[in-house]
Amino acid sequence: MAIDVDRVHLLFLFLSVSEAIVSKLYTVNFEFDNKATINTPSETLSSASLSICACSCGDGCKCFSFNSQTKMCRLYRSCDCQTVSDTGWRLYTNPTLRPKDCKELYNSGKLDSGVYTIYPWERSDPNCRPVQVYCDMETEGGGWTAIQRRVNGEESFNRSWAEYKFGFGSPHEDHWIDDGLLSVTNSPSSGMNFSTIDNDNDAIDTHCAELFAGAWWFKFRPTTFLNGPWSLHYWTNPWFPQYKKGEDVNGTSMLIRPHL
């Protein structure tokens, strides 16, 4: 049987180009070598090469695994950083499908404010998981991730350290997603540690979080206090001097965005 050498070379060239395309579109996670995510594959199929496996990852596919030893391919509709041992497998993800924050979503063309899924953790972080957040795509250029948001007062913000650490509420309404360990600058609370009802870190003898019924970076009587009780009379100085009492406030948000 005669072999068309030019055709064989063309096939090898095609596969090489495909591999290059894969390397540009997808990111390999070497810490996932010989491991598999805990998610159940949406499809498992035979694939002669990595490039064919990658081409199979179409609509609805968020990542894929390829086993070069068995020539098998797994497609996933969702990805998770928790893994189990699985010899020969390597995971590939498309970075454009896993935005780290609202700024990346904004840059990708998502211009409407609302709730989105982001992946803020490093993939090597054992706590890595997708997080739903509210993205403000309108304020001062857009791309802001809300770490605190209050729209109706239905969630109490007078909570424990653990609750602030792990977050509470719904990104569609009142919520807190940060871990409560942020430092603050350019305000009267600059340099202060976070205080909650069960963890007093303020600068005075009085337990401010308990006294003012909400967690915050207290230095003394607050002049900014976005986590105060949602009440007309008992919310002290939400944002002094513009807002001195709760009845002045229709809602609050604390937003973060990368400098670049």
C-alpha positions in Angstrom: 0.0 0.0 0.0 1.5 3.3 -1.1 1.6 6.1 1.4 1.1 9.7 0.4 4.0 11.4 2.3 2.9 14.9 1.5 -0.6 14.1 2.9 0.9 12.6 6.1 3.1 15.7 6.6 0.1 17.9 6.1 -1.8 15.9 8.7 1.0 16.3 11.2 1.2 20.0 10.4 -2.6 20.3 11.0 -2.3 18.6 14.4 0.6 20.8 15.4 -1.3 24.0 14.6 -4.3 22.6 16.5 -2.2 21.9 19.5 -1.0 25.5 19.3 -4.6 26.8 19.2 -5.4 24.6 22.2 -2.5 26.2 24.1 -3.8 29.7 23.4 -7.5 29.0 24.1 -7.1 26.8 27.2 -5.0 26.9 30.3 -3.5 23.6 31.6 -3.6 23.1 35.3 -0.5 21.1 36.2 -1.6 20.7 39.8 -4.5 18.6 38.4 -2.1 16.1 36.7 -3.3 12.5 37.4 -6.4 14.0 39.1 -10.0 14.6 38.2 -12.5 17.2 39.4 -15.3 16.0 41.6 -17.8 17.1 39.0 -19.5 14.4 36.9 -18.5 14.7 33.2 -21.4 15.7 30.8 -19.8 13.4 28.3 -16.9 10.9 28.0 -15.6 10.0 24.6 -12.7 8.6 22.7 -10.3 11.2 21.3 -7.2 10.5 19.2 -5.5 13.7 20.4 -5.7 16.6 22.7 -6.8 18.9 19.8 -9.8 16.7 19.0 -10.8 16.6 22.7 -10.6 20.4 22.8 -12.7 20.7 19.6 -15.4 18.6 21.3 -15.6 21.2 24.2 -18.3 23.3 22.5 -21.5 25.1 23.8 -22.0 24.6 27.5 -18.6 23.0 28.0 -16.6 24.9 30.7 -13.5 22.7 30.8 -12.2 19.3 29.6 -9.8 16.6 30.7 -7.7 14.5 28.3 -5.9 11.2 29.0 -3.0 10.8 26.6 -2.5 7.2 27.7 -6.0 5.9 27.1 -6.9 8.6 24.4 -10.1 9.4 26.3 -11.8 12.8 26.7 -14.1 14.1 29.4 -16.2 17.2 28.9 -17.6 19.2 31.9 -20.4 21.8 32.2 -19.0 23.0 35.5 -15.5 22.8 37.1 -14.4 22.5 40.7 -11.0 22.7 42.4 -11.7 19.7 44.6 -10.2 16.6 43.1 -9.8 12.8 43.3 -6.8 10.8 42.1 -7.2 9.6 38.5 -4.1 8.4 36.6 -3.2 9.9 33.3 -5.7 12.7 33.2 -4.9 16.4 32.8 -7.5 19.3 33.1 -7.8 22.2 30.7 -9.9 25.3 31.2 -10.8 28.2 29.0 -9.8 31.4 30.9 -12.4 33.5 29.1 -15.1 31.2 30.7 -13.7 31.7 34.2 -13.6 35.4 35.0 -11.7 36.3 38.2 -13.8 39.4 38.9 -16.4 41.8 37.5 -13.7 43.8 35.8 -12.8 40.8 33.6 -16.5 40.3 32.8 -16.9 44.0 31.9 -13.8 43.8 29.6 -15.4 40.7 27.9 -18.5 42.7 27.0 -20.8 42.2 30.0 -22.1 45.8 30.4 -25.3 45.2 32.4 -25.3 45.4 36.2 -26.5 42.2 37.8 -25.5 38.9 39.4 -22.7 37.0 37.7 -20.5 34.0 38.6 -16.8 34.7 39.1 -13.7 32.5 40.1 -11.7 34.8 42.5 -9.5 32.1 43.9 -6.2 30.7 42.7 -6.8 27.2 41.3 -4.2 25.8 43.7 -6.3 27.1 46.6 -8.2 24.1 48.2 -11.1 26.4 48.9 -11.4 27.4 45.2 -15.0 27.6 44.1 -17.2 29.7 41.9 -18.9 32.6 43.6 -22.0 34.5 42.7 -21.6 38.2 43.1 -23.3 41.4 42.1 -21.4 43.4 39.5 -21.9 47.1 39.1 -21.2 47.8 35.4 -22.3 51.5 35.5 -20.5 53.4 38.3 -17.4 55.2 37.3 -16.5 53.0 34.3 -18.0 49.8 35.5 -16.4 46.5 36.4 -17.0 46.8 40.2 -17.5 43.7 42.4 -19.8 44.3 45.3 -18.5 42.8 48.6 -21.3 44.4 50.5 -24.8 45.5 49.3 -28.0 46.4 51.0 -31.2 47.1 49.1 -34.1 46.3 51.5 -32.8 45.8 55.0 -34.0 42.2 55.2 -30.6 40.8 56.2 -29.2 41.7 59.7 -25.6 42.8 59.6 -25.1 42.4 63.3 -23.5 39.0 62.9 -20.6 36.9 64.2 -17.0 36.9 63.0 -17.6 33.4 61.3 -20.6 34.7 59.4 -18.6 37.6 58.1 -15.7 35.4 57.2 -17.8 33.0 55.1 -20.4 35.5 53.9 -24.1 35.7 54.1 -27.2 36.9 52.3 -28.0 36.7 48.6 -26.2 38.7 45.9 -29.6 39.5 44.4 -30.4 41.4 47.6 -28.6 42.2 50.9 -25.3 40.4 51.2 -21.7 40.3 52.4 -19.2 38.2 50.5 -15.8 39.2 52.0 -14.0 37.6 54.9 -14.1 40.7 57.2 -10.4 41.0 57.3 -10.0 43.9 54.9 -8.0 46.9 56.0 -9.3 50.4 55.2 -7.6 53.5 54.1 -8.6 57.1 53.4 -11.3 57.2 56.1 -11.5 57.9 59.8 -11.3 54.1 60.3 -7.9 53.8 58.5 -5.7 51.1 59.8 -8.3 49.6 62.1 -9.1 45.9 62.4 -12.6 44.6 61.8 -14.9 44.1 64.9 -18.0 41.9 65.2 -20.4 41.2 68.1 -18.2 38.3 69.2 -14.7 39.8 68.3 -13.9 43.2 69.7 -10.9 44.9 67.9 -11.8 48.6 68.2 -9.5 51.2 69.7 -11.5 52.1 72.8 -12.8 50.3 75.9 -16.4 50.2 74.7 -17.3 47.3 72.5 -18.5 49.3 69.5 -19.8 46.5 67.4 -22.1 45.5 70.3 -23.0 49.1 71.2 -23.9 50.2 67.6 -25.3 46.8 66.6 -23.2 46.0 63.6 -19.7 45.0 62.5 -17.2 47.6 61.2 -13.7 49.0 61.4 -14.4 51.0 64.5 -11.9 53.6 65.8 -14.4 55.5 67.9 -18.0 56.7 67.4 -18.4 55.9 63.7 -18.6 58.6 61.1 -18.9 55.9 58.4 -20.9 52.8 59.3 -22.6 50.9 56.3 -23.3 47.8 58.4 -25.5 49.5 60.9 -29.1 48.4 61.9 -31.6 49.1 59.1 -33.7 51.4 61.3 -34.9 55.0 61.1 -33.7 55.8 64.6 -30.9 53.4 65.6 -28.6 53.6 62.6 -25.9 56.1 63.6 -24.0 58.1 61.0 -24.1 55.8 58.0 -22.0 58.3 56.1 -21.4 61.5 58.1 -22.0 64.3 57.4 -24.1 63.6 54.3 -26.1 60.9 56.0 -26.6 61.1 59.8 -29.4 58.6 60.4 -31.0 55.5 58.9 -33.9 57.3 57.4 -31.5 59.1 55.0 -30.4 55.8 53.4 -32.1 53.9 50.6 -29.3 51.4 50.2 -25.5 50.9 50.4 -22.8 49.1 48.5 -19.1 48.5 49.0 -17.3 48.0 45.7 -13.8 46.8 44.7 -12.1 46.8 41.3 -8.5 46.1 40.2 -6.3 49.2 39.5 -5.4 47.9 36.0 
